[in-house]
Amino acid sequence: MKSLDAKLAEIKANPATRAFIIADAKDADMAFGVRAPGPRSYLSARGERPARFSPEVWNRAEFGYRNLPEFLDIIREIVHQGIVDIMLMSAYVNEQLSIQQGLFRNSPVTPAVRANDTTDVWVVRHGCYASEPAQPFRTTTIDQIQCGQMQCDLDGGEFPGANLGLYSVTFVNDLEQDRDTLLRFKEFREEAERKRFRYFLEVFDPNVPSGLPKEKLGEFINDMIIRSLAGITEASRPLFLKIVYHGPRAMEELAQYDPKLVVGILGGSAGTTYDAFKLIHDAQKHGARVALFGRKINNAEHQLAFIEMLRLITDGKISPEEAVRAYHGVLQAKKISPRLPLEKDLELTDQAMSYDGSAHARSNVAVSENPLRKPSPPGVATAPAQPVQALTFAQRVESHAWPLRANGAPDFSQMNSAQRRAYDQQRLTRKFG
């Protein structure tokens, strides 16, 4: 039995269990393109893979990102480590590792594939897709995930690929937009049930201004999840959820509602090591039973050690603060330069919650500060962060020189060329100064 199935059974049988599911999200090639494999500061034990570069253009060190073969080596290494329960990949990577190489055949790790790629994860360089209301979209098909081809005919046998997928929805508080999102979700569920395909549901925060105050965002997401799942019978329901951690109250509200509903969190941007360790600790404390960390793992100086610390935290063996210090000890022993000095890496930082790292409406995440962090020197006052006031729809319309939709998002279909230039100028100014 895969560790995922054993833990899901244990969680549903005993809500008080410490069983916790950890997933490594290595599906970023469906979002970031060339940058998806991450910085070359960490390579697997196999080391560097050959790459084609013209010396008169740039050298390999200057390029800075891993290539796909190096990325696949890291995935293999993490699967062989056997600590994570799920390895989430793109359909193409799944085909190479699961179908062609049989990487997961004798492993406790379950392969999974991103089953849809809504436009809010199109975070390509110089693109603006992620700043517009998320549109439902699917590149791959369930058959291609399961078997690597258009028609999957197994005659009752096992799937050579993955039989678990992530389906993502983004609610933006707009009737037409959110209705279309749910209709596409319904189509996917019906197909998944026919093909015996399991999935988990990712619910992103709005990726455009939604008119919701940030302190109310967790309540909106919770209600949309329960409302959307209420019309779904057991045969079509997700195995678990993947959502933004909106703080203790929102997590406990959702987790206590239905003991059969397994709630998980997404990791968001990389941040400090303490951000990641504190997030998984606090989310578990308040009811989460799953964590899916992508960039937090992929940008770590040593991914295997980082994953091991996550497991030690969820097993209750060490605290987040102890884990940061232990992780730095591993880096020192391996003569790996940390991205941040220890004291800086023990700090909590403000993290954007959207996939592209620039959320328009962040939740108020109530995470207590690190008790090991040094206090400010005597006499030095720390200015409190100023709250961002939510604008009314009329205020949003008045403050922009281009047409807006009902939810406050720019209406590109109604813009003339001058209005589009004004919008682009404002967006670029906001992003780059």
VOGU-3710 file (C-alpha; in Angstrom, 3 decimals, decimal comma):
1> mksldaklae> 0,000/0,000/0,000  1,169/3,511/-0,809  1,796/5,717/2,235  -0,864/8,157/0,968  -3,618/5,542/1,104  -2,518/4,274/4,510  -2,513/7,789/5,969  -5,857/8,772/4,434  -7,405/5,654/5,976  -5,828/6,453/9,349
11> ikanpatraf> -6,949/10,098/9,273  -10,554/9,147/8,529  -10,566/6,387/11,148  -8,940/8,491/13,873  -9,267/12,302/13,614  -6,817/12,701/16,532  -3,963/10,951/14,714  -0,718/12,767/13,916  -0,645/11,165/10,460  0,284/13,901/8,020
21> iiadakdadm> 0,612/13,843/4,230  3,481/15,736/2,611  3,570/16,358/-1,137  6,397/17,749/-3,217  4,978/19,849/-6,041  7,328/19,485/-9,009  4,722/20,625/-11,558  6,055/24,154/-12,065  6,853/23,559/-15,747  3,110/24,033/-16,319
31> afgvrapgpr> 3,473/27,545/-14,900  6,954/29,091/-15,101  8,435/27,611/-18,270  12,248/27,610/-18,484  12,632/28,786/-14,876  10,522/25,904/-13,504  13,391/23,532/-12,543  14,679/26,221/-10,181  18,121/27,649/-9,358  21,202/25,501/-9,934
41> sylsargerp> 22,414/26,128/-6,403  21,192/22,609/-5,599  21,775/19,554/-7,792  21,237/15,883/-7,026  24,133/13,617/-6,111  24,538/12,870/-9,806  25,573/16,494/-10,328  25,556/18,587/-13,464  24,037/17,338/-16,711  25,428/18,496/-20,080
51> arfspevwnr> 23,796/21,566/-21,584  24,211/23,336/-24,906  25,366/26,943/-24,611  27,301/29,104/-27,024  30,290/30,511/-25,105  29,998/33,846/-26,906  26,401/34,216/-25,654  26,657/33,101/-22,008  28,128/30,369/-19,839  26,300/27,753/-17,799
61> aefgyrnlpe> 26,929/29,423/-14,462  25,566/32,716/-15,783  22,329/31,056/-16,956  21,431/30,092/-13,392  18,605/27,551/-13,864  18,662/23,750/-13,901  17,784/21,971/-17,093  15,122/19,268/-17,266  17,501/16,270/-16,909  18,883/17,800/-13,680
71> fldiireivh> 15,301/18,410/-12,513  14,377/14,770/-13,160  17,458/13,610/-11,216  16,240/15,570/-8,179  12,757/14,063/-8,432  14,241/10,559/-8,600  16,380/11,283/-5,549  13,415/12,538/-3,514  11,272/9,548/-4,505  14,072/7,169/-3,490
81> qgivdimlms> 14,330/9,008/-0,158  10,725/7,921/0,482  9,725/10,647/2,960  7,125/12,514/0,877  3,813/10,768/0,225  2,991/12,403/-3,130  5,125/13,593/-6,029  3,120/16,073/-8,134  4,370/16,492/-11,711  3,356/17,707/-15,144
91> ayvneqlsiq> 1,941/15,146/-17,588  5,206/15,173/-19,565  7,429/14,528/-16,537  4,996/11,855/-15,320  5,259/10,119/-18,684  9,049/9,970/-18,479  9,327/8,898/-14,843  6,166/6,855/-14,216  5,306/5,324/-17,570  8,678/4,962/-19,294
101> qglfrnspvt> 10,898/4,314/-16,260  8,500/2,842/-13,675  9,964/5,043/-10,930  6,985/4,626/-8,578  6,331/0,920/-9,182  7,984/-0,284/-5,955  7,902/3,016/-4,073  5,681/4,153/-1,174  5,368/7,508/-2,977  2,242/8,132/-5,083
111> pavrandttd> 2,679/9,892/-8,447  0,233/12,705/-9,220  -0,220/15,102/-12,137  -1,577/18,628/-12,442  -4,808/17,872/-14,297  -5,606/21,444/-15,330  -3,626/24,651/-15,730  -5,903/27,642/-15,278  -4,550/30,929/-16,608  -3,586/32,272/-13,184
121> vwvvrhgcya> -0,651/29,827/-13,203  0,613/31,063/-16,592  3,474/32,920/-14,927  5,742/33,308/-17,946  8,365/36,021/-18,221  6,997/39,341/-19,488  3,439/37,963/-19,585  0,413/39,485/-17,867  -1,917/36,463/-17,867  -1,773/35,956/-14,106
131> sepaqpfrtt> -2,975/39,529/-13,477  -6,263/38,918/-15,320  -9,216/36,900/-13,942  -8,331/33,195/-14,000  -9,845/31,311/-16,917  -10,495/27,539/-16,695  -8,209/25,568/-19,004  -6,855/22,010/-19,356  -3,819/21,085/-21,440  -3,665/17,372/-20,630
141> tidqiqcgqm> -6,351/14,688/-20,447  -7,055/12,023/-17,858  -6,158/9,259/-20,327  -2,775/10,874/-21,007  -2,118/11,091/-17,277  -3,047/7,458/-16,725  -1,500/5,903/-19,835  0,403/8,555/-21,803  -1,919/8,428/-24,803  -5,311/9,679/-25,972
151> qcdldggefp> -7,163/6,424/-25,378  -6,387/4,408/-22,238  -7,552/0,817/-22,637  -6,375/-1,319/-19,738  -8,772/-4,271/-19,705  -8,860/-4,136/-15,915  -5,100/-3,804/-15,421  -3,166/-1,173/-13,456  -2,468/2,266/-14,838  1,149/2,602/-16,017
161> ganlglysvt> 1,050/6,342/-15,297  -0,562/8,268/-12,450  -4,103/7,783/-11,222  -4,156/10,878/-9,035  -4,448/14,467/-10,205  -4,677/17,996/-8,902  -7,622/20,027/-10,176  -7,444/23,763/-9,515  -10,214/26,364/-9,211  -9,990/30,093/-8,581
171> fvndleqdrd> -13,047/31,963/-7,312  -12,952/35,731/-7,949  -16,363/36,767/-6,512  -17,838/37,308/-9,981  -21,045/35,441/-10,878  -20,313/34,707/-14,539  -16,665/33,866/-13,918  -17,234/31,586/-10,920  -20,196/29,839/-12,590  -18,007/28,986/-15,593
181> tllrfkefre> -15,285/27,719/-13,250  -17,756/25,360/-11,543  -19,210/24,137/-14,844  -15,726/23,133/-16,031  -15,098/21,472/-12,659  -18,331/19,506/-13,090  -17,194/18,264/-16,525  -13,888/17,131/-15,065  -15,530/15,326/-12,136  -17,895/13,418/-14,391
191> eaerkrfryf> -15,021/12,287/-16,604  -12,892/11,386/-13,572  -15,653/9,232/-12,090  -16,154/7,374/-15,372  -12,429/6,662/-15,648  -11,858/5,801/-11,967  -9,461/8,734/-11,654  -8,771/10,154/-8,187  -8,098/13,841/-7,622  -7,541/16,473/-4,971
201> levfdpnvps> -8,927/19,990/-5,202  -6,817/23,148/-5,115  -8,716/26,354/-4,312  -6,754/29,526/-4,956  -7,540/32,932/-3,500  -8,869/35,491/-6,019  -6,042/36,524/-8,349  -7,660/39,897/-9,166  -9,350/42,550/-6,984  -12,512/40,901/-5,686
211> glpkeklgef> -14,016/43,604/-3,469  -13,385/41,399/-0,422  -11,543/42,778/2,611  -8,495/40,617/3,256  -9,668/39,705/6,770  -12,835/38,191/5,223  -11,093/36,204/2,502  -10,792/33,006/4,565  -14,537/33,024/5,254  -15,307/33,525/1,557
221> indmiirsla> -13,055/30,630/0,518  -14,414/28,330/3,242  -18,015/29,006/2,235  -17,265/28,561/-1,468  -15,599/25,205/-0,759  -18,484/23,840/1,337  -21,117/25,254/-1,017  -19,391/23,789/-4,081  -18,854/20,335/-2,541  -22,366/20,070/-1,081
231> giteasrplf> -23,769/18,984/-4,446  -21,103/16,320/-4,988  -21,667/12,735/-3,871  -18,944/10,535/-2,411  -18,034/8,953/-5,764  -16,937/12,332/-7,194  -15,550/14,135/-4,160  -11,840/15,050/-3,879  -9,519/13,011/-1,675  -8,437/16,216/0,066
241> lkivyhgpra> -8,175/19,990/-0,351  -5,221/22,237/-1,084  -5,834/25,838/0,008  -4,076/28,950/1,265  -3,562/28,955/5,026  -5,767/31,830/6,211  -4,873/31,477/9,871  -6,050/29,405/12,863  -9,709/30,499/12,926  -10,348/29,843/9,240
251> meelaqydpk> -8,514/26,515/9,329  -10,339/25,260/12,417  -13,677/26,441/11,028  -13,187/24,381/7,870  -11,515/21,352/9,481  -14,212/20,874/12,136  -17,117/21,168/9,685  -16,893/17,632/8,293  -14,514/14,999/9,740  -14,450/13,312/6,306
261> lvvgilggsa> -13,091/16,460/4,637  -9,276/16,326/4,704  -7,823/19,819/4,483  -4,351/20,633/3,143  -2,352/23,798/2,630  -0,264/25,140/-0,228  3,148/26,611/0,365  3,192/29,819/-1,678  6,408/31,688/-2,389  9,759/30,493/-1,068
271> gttydafkli> 10,284/32,916/1,841  12,604/32,020/4,715  13,162/28,502/6,005  11,314/29,474/9,170  8,314/30,602/7,078  7,977/27,083/5,694  8,567/25,237/8,962  6,291/27,508/10,991  3,558/27,323/8,360  3,372/23,526/8,323
281> hdaqkhgarv> 3,545/23,394/12,143  0,758/25,924/12,704  -1,472/24,557/9,950  -1,214/21,034/11,404  -1,907/22,350/14,904  -5,180/23,895/13,741  -6,509/21,030/11,640  -4,579/20,648/8,381  -3,561/17,107/7,488  -1,755/17,738/4,197
291> alfgrkinna> 0,909/20,166/2,963  1,945/20,618/-0,666  5,152/22,606/-0,911  6,552/23,422/-4,332  8,808/26,458/-4,400  9,627/26,080/-0,706  11,221/22,697/-1,428  12,527/23,404/-4,918  14,398/26,557/-3,847  15,933/24,964/-0,748
301> ehqlafieml> 19,713/24,749/-0,518  19,446/20,981/0,140  16,053/19,549/-0,737  16,447/16,171/0,955  17,401/17,752/4,293  14,581/20,301/3,965  12,015/17,521/3,410  13,395/15,541/6,341  12,888/18,565/8,636  9,276/18,935/7,442
311> rlitdgkisp> 8,618/15,325/8,403  10,286/15,672/11,807  8,087/18,710/12,523  4,830/16,993/11,537  5,830/13,912/13,537  6,169/16,179/16,581  9,840/15,380/17,105  11,246/18,907/16,787  9,900/22,462/16,801  10,087/24,781/13,769
321> eeavrayhgv> 12,833/26,801/15,464  14,877/23,684/16,213  14,334/22,520/12,637  15,806/25,732/11,206  18,900/25,370/13,360  19,222/21,668/12,523  18,824/22,414/8,813  21,598/25,006/8,955  23,717/22,439/10,777  23,256/20,046/7,850
331> lqakkisprl> 24,222/22,767/5,390  27,334/23,564/7,407  28,338/19,891/7,582  27,931/19,561/3,829  29,798/22,848/3,225  26,772/24,386/1,497  26,413/28,156/1,772  22,947/29,056/3,086  20,883/31,556/1,134  20,404/33,548/4,364
341> plekdleltd> 22,404/33,653/7,611  20,815/31,723/10,481  19,381/34,750/12,289  17,737/36,034/9,101  16,450/32,561/8,254  14,757/32,423/11,682  12,535/35,392/10,779  8,953/35,345/9,559  8,411/37,331/6,386  5,299/38,640/4,682
351> qamsydgsah> 4,402/36,236/1,879  2,071/36,786/-1,046  -0,492/34,030/-1,407  -1,027/33,936/-5,177  0,787/31,573/-7,513  2,786/34,397/-9,097  3,708/35,895/-5,713  1,723/39,132/-6,069  -1,701/38,527/-4,583  -4,170/41,389/-4,800
361> arsnvavsen> -5,982/40,472/-1,596  -4,033/38,619/1,055  -5,564/37,034/4,084  -4,606/38,015/7,598  -2,536/35,000/8,633  -2,225/34,957/12,403  1,130/33,259/12,924  2,947/33,968/16,154  6,450/35,392/15,881  9,536/33,259/16,391
371> plrkpsppgv> 10,351/33,134/20,113  14,049/32,741/19,252  14,239/35,881/17,165  16,197/38,681/18,785  14,030/41,585/20,015  14,526/45,115/18,736  17,135/47,160/20,631  15,809/49,229/23,559  14,334/52,533/22,467  13,807/51,448/18,873
381> atapaqpvqa> 10,129/51,431/18,022  8,792/49,112/15,370  6,140/50,757/13,231  3,042/48,579/12,815  2,071/47,618/9,312  -0,654/49,848/7,884  -3,765/47,921/6,865  -4,786/48,055/3,243  -8,318/49,418/2,959  -10,625/47,601/0,566
391> ltfaqrvesh> -12,030/49,934/-2,111  -15,686/49,970/-3,071  -16,587/49,229/-6,687  -17,355/52,930/-7,306  -13,946/53,919/-5,924  -12,212/51,375/-8,133  -14,050/52,659/-11,215  -13,249/56,290/-10,391  -9,549/55,552/-9,804  -8,947/53,926/-13,210
401> awplrangap> -8,889/55,326/-16,740  -10,206/52,131/-18,331  -13,446/50,097/-18,200  -13,890/47,571/-15,402  -15,957/44,438/-15,021  -18,503/44,033/-12,224  -15,898/42,490/-9,932  -13,454/45,377/-10,406  -11,162/43,561/-12,842  -10,115/45,344/-16,059
411> dfsqmnsaqr> -12,489/44,687/-18,971  -10,079/44,212/-21,873  -12,884/43,549/-24,361  -14,158/47,135/-23,890  -10,771/48,906/-23,900  -9,615/51,091/-26,755  -5,911/51,361/-27,591  -5,384/54,452/-25,408  -7,022/52,780/-22,408  -4,945/49,641/-22,924
421> raydqqrltr> -1,759/51,754/-22,971  -2,872/53,470/-19,753  -3,531/50,118/-18,114  -0,172/48,693/-19,200  1,635/51,823/-17,988  -0,057/51,626/-14,592  0,668/47,883/-14,272  4,317/48,285/-15,178  4,712/51,256/-12,833  3,167/49,280/-9,992
431> kfg> 5,411/46,284/-10,676  8,734/47,947/-11,440  8,410/51,466/-10,029
//
